[in-house]
């Protein structure tokens, strides 16, 4: 049995109490024929520490950190942890830290209180310590949206209660009734995840970058549930645009996984004719771009052909958005990423480039499908739109798309728009495209410095997964997320955020934030397919200021293994091992 891909920096801090065995291929004889096998596996985790407890009314709290069987037994020799409120309205509680972010449940085991009795308790989940101590609503916008994280429940005598699912690291348990002290035999978390191996890998002489690569992989892994979500606390939905960085990370870490086509097809099949996917025009463009990326990585012609009717109709709509003068004419909700939203001119510049990218991809896909008419339509529309190069108005997101669309010279874009200010002006979503644009410009050192500064700052403040958004300005006088803010400190979770993610509503495990993982594999390891299904692969490393880098990249034919070392004269020596059927080009 293999453990799930916890970030290596945290794996040693987590104890797997019990490990679910992967079920055999055939269901048991007494399982109904209509039953569907879940793609998910459960793992049990003990808390790693007590992050806070009431100053009075609690005894034997350390019992909750001790090994436990996951089963109530009669005649228990060890004293339970007891939470005993002294008066009504004065709950007694304990805040447990499970060591890292997980998606799943918490199980509370109640010792015997009285026959036929239940004990009323309050349970709160948190992605930060402070969130688990918060009340719903209020100035910091704690929420039960998408997943209930604050609830009043009854714990049975001599039994367990399972609560969730949601995304969390911290759980606060309160006894609320002085007439019913809570006797806790055990509290454990249940991690729910796809038990799949990491086929891709990344190592370098920079441990900070190695940790960031692994954290991005784990962030997406947690979101690979029945479908590919964007967040495991809030945003447990399939958002096509958000999927693009996630799919890029899956390609680099796990290779093929059915959660990707399953999620793409879900939105395709549940979008009414004539409507945009997720109600956002740019997300329909991202659907086209993901389809091409999936085709290049996996080369599944049967799957691509299934998309032909949708591609034909959608590309016709997208081509019609290019006006006679080449300017895009996108109606409705005009969206790149949330931090760009107030910059209307920057959004317009970015949408112009994103439309060019989607039409270019549409032309190539239509050619693969033998749809010459749609390919010609895309080519003509993109030819009109490409010369329209708008001022990005200091939007790094828009400028990055201009580079990636080929509208703006990569080095000029990096020098004038992407490198000034360093990691300031990034978002966790479109930061991926800023990194890609810097890679296209050969400015890998700048990209690596941004990764260390921006994504690394989240790790420095206690993150074990990457967040829905982040701003370096939030760091001044703010707390770690794994500690309660001290007097005079700002709450890094509850006091910041914007748009749909104000305060504790802010998701601290968002798949769209995993861009550095995909970037490090594709640009620093330098592995990218140049023919469908990796029939040909380009290996062109960009080490920036690294001395060496090594790793693997999944392909349908097996992993490609590479190691690159900088020689004393600055040149790069590469060892490349490709599986049979993969042609390597440099």
N, C-alpha and C positions, 0 to 999 in steps of 0.2 A: 504494500500500500504506500502511496506517496502523499506527502503533505501538500496542501494548496500553496500557491506561490505567495507567501507572506513576504513583505519587504525584508531583505536579508538583514538589514540593520535592526529589525525588531523581532526577528523570528526566535531568537534565543530567549526573549523575554516572555514568550507565550507558551503555555503548556497545553497540549492537546489532551484533555481529560479522557475522551473516548473518541474513537475514530470510526465513522460509518464505513462499512465494507461495501465496495461497489457491487451492485446487484448483478446477477447473471443476466444474459441476454434474454432468456425466455422467462415470462412471469411464472410465479408459482401456480399450481393447479387450481387453488381456491381464489385466485385473483380474478375478478370479473373480466370477461373478454373485452368489454368496452373501456377498460381502464387504460390510461395513458401513463407511460413511465416518465417520471420527472427527470430532466437533465441535470438536476441539482443534487448535491450531496451535503450532508450535515456533519459538522465537527463541533465538539464541545470544548469550551474554554473556561478556565477559572479566572477570577479577577487576579490582577497582579499586585494591586495595592489598594489601601483605603485612602481615598483622596481627601475625605472630610467625614466627620461624624459629629452628632450632637454633643455638646459639652457634658450633658447628663442624661441619664435614662437609658443608656446602652451598655450592655455587658458582653464580654467574650466576642468582641468584633473580629478578633484575629481568627476565630473559627472559620470565617468566610474565605480566608486565604489558604486554608489547609486542604490537603487532598481529601476528596469525598467520593462516595460510590455512585452518585446519581440515582439513589434509591433510598427512600425512607425505610428505616429498620426499627423494629420494636426493641426496647431495652437498650437504647443508645447510651454508650458509656461516656461520650464527650458531651459536655454541656453545650446547649445551643447558644447562638447569638440571640440575645433578647433585647427588643426595643419596647420600652414601657413608658408611654406618655404619663406625665403626672397630672395633667389637667386637660379638659376639652379645649381644642383650639391650639394646643401646644404640641405639635407632632414631634416625634423623635425619629431621626433618620440617619442613614449612612450612605455615602457616595462611593461607589465602586468604580475602579478604573480597570478595564480589560486589556489595557496595554496598546491597543491599536484599533483603528476603525474597522467595523465589520458590518455586514448586512445580515440580519436575522432576528433572533428572538432572545429573550431572557427567560430563564426558568427559576421560579422561586419555590423552594421546598419548605413546607411548614411542618414543624414538629407538633406533637399532640398538645392540644389546648384543653378541649373538653369534647365529650361525645357529641357528634352531629353539629360541631361548631365550625364556623368560618371566621377568619380575622380580617377586618377591613383594613386595607392598606392603600397608599398612594404610591405609584411608580412613575418616574420620569426618566426618559432617555435623553442623552445629549451627545452631540458630536464634539462639544467642548465641555469642560468641567462646569463652566458658568451656565451653559444652556441647560444642563441637567438640574440646576438649582433654580430655574426660572419658572414663572407662571405663564400660562397661555395668554396671548395678547400683550397689553402693556406697551410701554415706550420702546421696548426692544423686540417686539413683534415675534415672540415665540408662537409656534403654530402647530396644529395637528393636521395640516394639509398633506394629502397624499398618504401619510402614515401617522397613526396616532402615537404620540410620544409622551403624553401626559394623561394618566388615567387613574380612576379609583376602581379597585378590584377587591375581590374576596379571595384570600388564601385558605385552602381547606386544611383542616387538621389531618395530619398523616397523609399528605398528598402534595402535589406540585401544581403550579399554575404556569402556563406558557403564555408570554405576552409578546406582541409584535405582529408582523415584522416591521422593522425600520432600519435605518442606518444609524449606528451609534458607536461610541467608545465607552461612555460613562453611563451608569445607571444609579439613580437615587431611589432608595426604598424607605418609605416612612410608615411607621405605625401611627394611627390617627385617633384611636379611641382608647382612653385610659382604662376602660372596662375590658379591653381585649389586647393585652400585650402580644407582640408578634415574636414568635419563637422560630428562628431561622436555622434550619439544619444545613442549608446550602443555597447558594445563588450561583448559577452558571449561565454563560452565554452560549447561544447556538449559532454558529457561523453557517450560513447557507451560501454555497458557491459551486461553480462547475469544477469538478475535480479533473482538471486537464493539465498536462505538462507544459512548461515553458520550453518551446522549441528554439526560440530566439534567445540571445544573450548579448551582454555588452559589459566589457571590463576595460579599464584604462588605468593609467598611473594617477588619476584624479579620483579619489574615493567619493568626493562630493558628487561628481557627475554619475558615478556608478550607482550611488544611492538614489539619485533623482531618476535615473532610468528605471530602476526597480520599483520605485514608488509610483511612477506613471503606469507601469505594467499592472501593479496591484490595484490602482484606482479603477482602471478599465475592467480588470478581472471581477471585481465586486459588482460592477454594473452589468455583467454578462449573466443575467438572470433568465427567466423564461424568454424574455426579449432583451434587446440591448437598450438599457435605460441610460439616461444622462446623469441621474442622481439617485442615491439609495435612501435618502431621507425625504427630500422634496424634489420633485421632477422625476418620479418613477414612471416615466413615459418615454415613448420612442419619438425623438426629435431628429428628423433627417439631417438637418444642417449640423447639429451637434455630433451626429454619428461620424462625420468625416474624419476628425482627428481620432476618434475611437477606433474606427475601422483601420486607419493607418497604424495604430498601435497594435491591434489584433494581428494584422498582417506581419508586423515585425516581431511579435512575441509568441503568438500561438499558431500562426498560419491559418489554415481554413478552420472555421467553426460555423456550425449551422445557425448560430444566433444572428449572424449578419444577414444572409438572404432571408431568413425568417422575419426579421425586423423590416428590411426593405420592402418585402412583399406585403407585410401587414399594412403599412401606410399606403402603398400602391393600391391595395384592394379596398381600403376604407376611405379613399379620397374620391368624392363624387366627381363625375365628368365635368370638366370645365372649371374645376377648383384647384387651388394650389395645395401642395402637400403641407400638412400642418397649418394650412391657411396662410403660408408665407411664400411669396414668389421665389425668394432667394433659396428657400429650402428645396423647392423643386429643381433648381439649378444644381444644388448639391447632390440630389438623387442621381442626376446624370453623371456627375463627376465621380461619385462612389461606384456607379456601375462600371465605368471605364477602369477605375483602379482595381476593382474586384476581378474584372476580366483579365487585366494584365498580370495580376498576381496568381490567379488560379486557372485561367484558360478553360473555363467550363462553358463550352459552346451551347450545350443544351439549355443551361440557365440563361445565358445571354439571349438566346432566341425566344425564351419565354417573355422577355422584356420588350420584344419588338413592337407590339401594338401600343404599349404605353409610351415608349420612346418616340414612335412616329407621331402620336398625337401631341405629346408634350413638347417636342422640338418644334413642331409647327407653331405652337403658342409662343414659345420663347423667341423664335425668329420674328414673329409679328410684333414683338416689343421693341424692335429696332426701327426708329423712325427714318423718314427719307434722308434726313441730314446725318444719320448715324448715331444720334443720341438715343439712349434708352428711354422708353416710355412705360415704366413699370408702375402700375396702379396699386392702390391699397397700401398695406403695411410694408414699409421700406426698411429692411433690417439687415444689418451686418452682425454686430454684436452689441450688447447693452451699453458698454461705455462709449461707443461711437454715436449712440442715438441722438444726443443733443447737437452733434456736428452734422447738420443736414447736408451741407455742401460736401463734407467728407464722405457721407453715406452715398451720395449720388456718384461721386468719383469711384467708390468701391463697387457699387452695383454695376456701373458701366463695364468694369473689368471682369467682374464675376460672370456677367452675361457673355462676354467674349470667351471666357474659359469654358463655359457650359456649351456654347455653340461649337467651339473647336472640338471638344470631346464628343459632342453629338455627331459632328461630321465623321469623325473616325469610327465611332460605333456603327453609324448607319452604313458606312462603307463595308465594315465587317459583316453586316447583316444583308448586304446586297440591296439596300434601299437607296438607290442612286438619286432618286428625286429628293428625299429628305437630306441626304448628304449635300446635294447642290444647294438646297434651301439654306442649310446651316452655313455653308461656305459663303454664300452671297451676303447673308445678314452679318456674319462676323467680319467680312471684308469692309462693309460699310461702318461697322461699329468700332473697329480697331483703331482708326486714326484719331478718334475722339479721346484725347488724353486730357483729363481735367485736373485742376489743382486739388491735391488731396487735403488741403487745408489742415496741415499738421496731423492728419490721421495716419498713424503708422499702419493701422489695419488696411486702409484704402491703398496706401502706397505699396504695401506688400502685394496686394492683388494686382496692382499695375505691373509690378515686376513679374509676377508669376504668369500673367496673361501675355507677356512679351511686349506690352505697350510701352513700358519704360525701361531704359537701359538699367541693368541690375546694379552696376557699380554706381551710377549716378543716383539711383534710388536709395541705395544704402548710404551713400555719403550725405545726401541732402535731407533725407526723411527718416531713415531707420536708425542710424547710429547716433545722431544727436540726442542727448539725454539718456543714453544707455537704456536701462530697463524701465525707465519711467515712460508712461504712455502705452504699456503693454496691457493686454487683457489675457486671461488664462485661455480663452477660446482662440482668438485671432493671433495670440502670441506665436502659435504654431506656424502661421503663414509668414510672420515676420522672420522667424528662424529660417524657414525655407527660402525666403527671398534673399537673406544674407548668405545662405549657402549657395544660391545661384550666382551671387556676386563674388564668391570666393572669400567672403569675409567671415570665415568660420570662427576666428578668434573672438570677434565681436559677438557672434551668436553664443559661443560657450560662456563668455562673460555674462551675458544676459541670463542664461540658464542658471549659472551659479548664483547670481544676485537675486533674481526674481523668484524662481521656483525654490531655490535654496533657502530663501528667507522664510518660506512657509515651514520647511523642515526645522529651521532654527527656532521657530516658535512652537514646536511640538507636533506639527502635522505628521500624520502617517499616510495620508492620501492628499491629493491636490484639490483645490477649492473651486467653487463656481466662479469666483472672481477674487482679485487681490490687487491692492495698490500699495506701493512702497511707502506712501505717505502715512499709511495706517500704523506704521511701526513706532512712530514717535510716542513715547510714554505709554505704551500699551503692554498688555500682559501676554504671557504664554497661554495657549489654549488648553494645556493640561494642568493648569493651576487656576485657582480662583484669584481674580484681580485683587491686588493689595490696595490699601487706602491711597487715593490719589492717582491710581493707574486707570487707564482706559481699558475697557473690555474689548479685546481684539475681535471677538465674535459679535457681541451684542451691540457695540457702539458704532459699527461700520456697515458697509454694504449699501446698495442702492437698487433702484428699479424694482424688479420682482424679488430681490434677495436682500431686503433690509433686515438688519439685526440677526436674530437667531433663525429667521427664515432662510438665511444664507446656508447653502449646502456646502459641506466640507468634504464631500467626495463626489466630484463631477467629472465624468469621463472626458469631456471636451478639453480638460486641462492637462491631458497626458501628452501633449505635443512633443516635449523634449525626448520622450522615449522613441517615438517614430523618427524624429529628426536625427538623433544620435546614431540610429541604425542605418538610415538611408544616406546620410551625408557624411558622418564621421567614419563609421565602418565603410560607408560608400557603396552599399549594395542596393541596386534598383533594377527591376525587370525592364528589358527593352523589347521583349517579344512576349506574347500572351503565354501565361502559365510558366514563366521563367524558362522558356526554351532558350533564350539568350538573356544574360544578366551583365549589367555594367558594374564593375567594381572600381570605383574611383574615390579613394579615401581623401578626406580633408581633415587633417589632424589639428589645425589651428595651433594652439600652444601646448598640445599634448605631446608626450614623448613616445607613447605606444598605445595601441588599442587593439583589442581582439574580441571576437564574438562569433555568433552564428546568426543566420537569417533563414527562416523557414521557406521552403518551396514545395510544390506538389511532388517533386522528385526526391525530396530529402533536404536536409539543411546544408547551406553553404557555410564553410568555416573559413575565417580570415584572421590574420594577424598582421598588423602594420607597425613598423618601427622606424623612428627617425634616425637616420645615419648622422655622423658628425658633420657631414657637409650640408645637412639640411634636407637631403633627398629622402625618399621613403622606400624602405624595403618591404615587400608584401609577400606573405605566404597565403595562397588561396587554394582551398580544396572544395571542388564542386562535385555534386553527385552526377552519375551518368545521365546523359541527355540534356545537360545544362551547358551551354556554350558561354564562356566568359570572355567579355570584351573589356578593354581598358580605355 
